Amino acid sequence: MTTPRDLALLALDTGRDAVPAAGELSLALAAAEALDLLAAGAAFLDDTYRLVPAPGPDAADPLLGGAAAALVRERPYEPVGEWLWRRGRDLSSRYADAFASDGLLSRERRRLPLLRPGRTRLADSPELRAARRRRAEREPVLAALARALALPARLPEEAPPFAEDEAAVLAALDDAVAELRAERDRRTRRLEEAAADNRRRGY
């Protein structure tokens, strides 16, 4: 299992009404991929926090392998913040599709076949139990990613400080999530203001 797969499983494990918004989850999954690539030596951050590919081992996980292949391989490379937005586009859907293909997602059966299909839910699996165990052990990187999504997670009480590269990726994630939420709030306000204008005009 990889950090992004664990994170995606934990996000889906929160219950239908508590799953993070797709945009925030996609950004966090891109950050998790970057952190795993850094840990595997498949990339490093230069002194301007740009992701630089390195000749690390091939990833066993297809999605993480796709992340490695997606790294910009020409100078000046790509700032980690830009990676989150580019790689994160629809990334949560890609992980959900992979889980469905792997049998990690199942559908609740309904007695009446004419009713709409049942809700998608996580199947009980060794992968899900491993992700839950990693959360229970308060693994620092996974806990920090989960907290960025407001998922239940606790950092170790005496956790060592994050490495500089890890801290840079997590900081970029915090900035990206804040920017996304601010833009969503601005759109909501514009829609509310437009609706109020229409009501005043009698539309």
C-alpha positions as CSV (number, residue, x, y, z in Angstrom):
1,M,0.0,0.0,0.0
2,T,1.0,3.6,-0.6
3,T,0.3,6.8,1.4
4,P,-2.2,8.1,-1.2
5,R,-4.1,4.8,-1.3
6,D,-4.2,4.7,2.5
7,L,-5.4,8.3,2.6
8,A,-8.1,7.7,0.0
9,L,-9.3,4.6,1.9
10,L,-9.5,6.6,5.1
11,A,-11.4,9.4,3.4
12,L,-14.0,7.0,2.0
13,D,-14.1,5.2,5.4
14,T,-15.5,8.3,7.2
15,G,-19.1,7.7,6.0
16,R,-21.1,9.0,3.1
17,D,-21.8,12.5,4.6
18,A,-18.2,13.1,5.8
19,V,-16.2,12.3,2.8
20,P,-14.0,15.3,1.9
21,A,-14.9,17.3,-1.2
22,A,-13.3,15.9,-4.3
23,G,-11.2,19.0,-4.9
24,E,-9.5,18.9,-1.5
25,L,-9.1,15.2,-1.6
26,S,-7.5,15.3,-5.0
27,L,-5.0,17.9,-3.8
28,A,-4.2,15.8,-0.8
29,L,-3.7,12.7,-2.9
30,A,-1.3,14.6,-5.1
31,A,0.6,15.7,-2.0
32,A,0.7,12.1,-0.7
33,E,2.1,10.9,-4.1
34,A,4.8,13.6,-3.9
35,L,5.7,12.5,-0.4
36,D,6.0,8.9,-1.4
37,L,8.1,9.7,-4.5
38,L,10.4,11.7,-2.3
39,A,10.6,8.9,0.3
40,A,11.4,6.4,-2.5
41,G,14.1,8.6,-4.0
42,A,12.2,8.9,-7.2
43,A,12.3,12.7,-6.8
44,F,13.7,15.4,-4.7
45,L,13.0,19.1,-4.0
46,D,15.7,21.6,-5.1
47,D,16.4,24.8,-3.1
48,T,13.4,26.5,-4.7
49,Y,11.0,23.7,-3.8
50,R,10.7,22.4,-7.3
51,L,10.1,18.6,-7.9
52,V,13.1,17.2,-9.6
53,P,12.8,13.6,-10.9
54,A,15.5,11.2,-9.9
55,P,16.4,7.6,-11.1
56,G,14.6,5.9,-8.2
57,P,13.1,2.4,-8.3
58,D,10.0,1.8,-10.3
59,A,6.9,2.0,-8.3
60,A,4.9,-1.2,-7.8
61,D,1.7,0.7,-7.5
62,P,0.3,1.7,-11.0
63,L,-1.1,5.0,-9.7
64,L,2.2,6.0,-8.0
65,G,4.0,4.9,-11.1
66,G,1.8,7.2,-13.1
67,A,2.7,10.0,-10.7
68,A,6.4,9.4,-11.3
69,A,5.9,9.4,-15.0
70,A,4.0,12.7,-14.8
71,L,6.9,14.5,-13.2
72,V,8.2,17.4,-15.4
73,R,11.6,16.3,-16.6
74,E,13.0,19.5,-18.0
75,R,14.4,22.5,-16.3
76,P,13.2,24.6,-14.6
77,Y,11.0,21.7,-13.4
78,E,7.8,22.3,-11.5
79,P,7.1,24.0,-8.1
80,V,5.5,21.6,-5.8
81,G,2.5,23.8,-5.4
82,E,1.9,23.7,-9.2
83,W,2.3,19.9,-9.1
84,L,-0.6,19.6,-6.6
85,W,-3.0,21.5,-9.0
86,R,-1.9,19.7,-12.2
87,R,-1.5,16.2,-10.9
88,G,-4.5,16.6,-8.6
89,R,-7.0,17.2,-11.4
90,D,-9.7,14.5,-11.0
91,L,-7.2,12.4,-9.0
92,S,-9.8,11.3,-6.4
93,S,-11.9,9.8,-9.2
94,R,-8.9,7.9,-10.5
95,Y,-8.3,6.4,-7.1
96,A,-12.0,5.5,-6.7
97,D,-11.9,3.8,-10.1
98,A,-8.8,1.9,-9.1
99,F,-10.4,0.7,-5.9
100,A,-13.4,-0.5,-7.8
101,S,-11.2,-2.4,-10.2
102,D,-9.4,-4.0,-7.2
103,G,-12.6,-5.0,-5.5
104,L,-12.1,-2.5,-2.6
105,L,-15.4,-0.8,-3.3
106,S,-18.7,-2.7,-3.3
107,R,-22.3,-1.7,-3.7
108,E,-25.0,-2.3,-1.1
109,R,-27.7,-4.7,-2.4
110,R,-31.3,-3.7,-2.4
111,R,-34.3,-6.0,-2.2
112,L,-36.2,-4.4,-5.0
113,P,-34.2,-4.4,-8.3
114,L,-36.3,-1.5,-9.8
115,L,-34.9,0.9,-7.1
116,R,-31.9,2.9,-8.0
117,P,-28.6,1.1,-7.4
118,G,-27.3,0.9,-3.8
119,R,-24.7,3.2,-2.4
120,T,-21.1,2.6,-3.0
121,R,-19.2,1.6,0.1
122,L,-15.8,0.2,1.0
123,A,-15.5,-3.5,1.2
124,D,-13.8,-5.0,4.3
125,S,-10.3,-5.8,3.1
126,P,-6.8,-6.2,4.3
127,E,-5.9,-2.9,2.7
128,L,-8.6,-1.0,4.6
129,R,-7.5,-2.6,7.9
130,A,-3.9,-1.7,7.2
131,A,-4.9,1.9,6.5
132,R,-6.9,2.0,9.8
133,R,-3.9,0.5,11.6
134,R,-1.6,3.1,10.2
135,R,-3.9,5.8,11.4
136,A,-4.2,4.2,14.8
137,E,-0.4,4.2,15.1
138,R,-0.4,7.9,14.4
139,E,2.0,7.7,11.5
140,P,3.0,11.4,11.2
141,V,2.8,12.0,7.4
142,L,-0.5,10.2,7.0
143,A,-1.9,12.0,10.1
144,A,-0.8,15.4,8.7
145,L,-2.4,14.7,5.4
146,A,-5.6,13.5,7.0
147,R,-5.8,16.6,9.2
148,A,-5.5,18.8,6.1
149,L,-8.8,17.3,5.0
150,A,-10.3,17.6,8.5
151,L,-10.4,13.8,8.8
152,P,-10.1,12.2,12.3
153,A,-6.4,11.8,12.9
154,R,-3.9,12.5,15.7
155,L,-0.3,13.3,15.4
156,P,2.1,11.5,17.9
157,E,2.5,13.5,21.1
158,E,6.3,13.5,20.7
159,A,6.6,13.3,16.9
160,P,10.0,14.5,15.5
161,P,9.8,17.5,13.2
162,F,9.1,16.8,9.6
163,A,12.0,16.7,7.2
164,E,12.3,19.9,5.1
165,D,11.0,18.3,2.0
166,E,8.0,16.8,3.8
167,A,7.2,20.2,5.5
168,A,7.4,22.0,2.1
169,V,4.9,19.6,0.5
170,L,2.5,19.8,3.5
171,A,2.8,23.6,3.5
172,A,2.0,23.7,-0.2
173,L,-1.0,21.4,0.4
174,D,-2.3,23.7,3.2
175,D,-2.0,26.7,0.8
176,A,-3.7,24.9,-2.0
177,V,-6.6,23.8,0.1
178,A,-7.1,27.3,1.6
179,E,-7.0,28.7,-1.9
180,L,-9.6,26.2,-3.2
181,R,-11.9,26.9,-0.3
182,A,-11.6,30.6,-0.6
183,E,-12.4,30.4,-4.3
184,R,-15.4,28.2,-3.5
185,D,-16.6,30.8,-0.9
186,R,-16.2,33.6,-3.5
187,R,-18.3,31.7,-6.0
188,T,-21.0,31.0,-3.4
189,R,-21.2,34.6,-2.4
190,R,-21.5,35.7,-6.1
191,L,-24.3,33.2,-6.6
192,E,-26.1,34.4,-3.4
193,E,-25.7,38.1,-4.4
194,A,-27.0,37.3,-7.9
195,A,-30.0,35.5,-6.4
196,A,-30.7,38.4,-4.1
197,D,-30.5,40.8,-7.0
198,N,-33.0,38.7,-8.9
199,R,-35.4,38.7,-6.0
200,R,-35.2,42.5,-5.7
201,R,-36.0,42.8,-9.4
202,G,-38.9,40.5,-9.0
203,Y,-37.5,37.6,-11.1
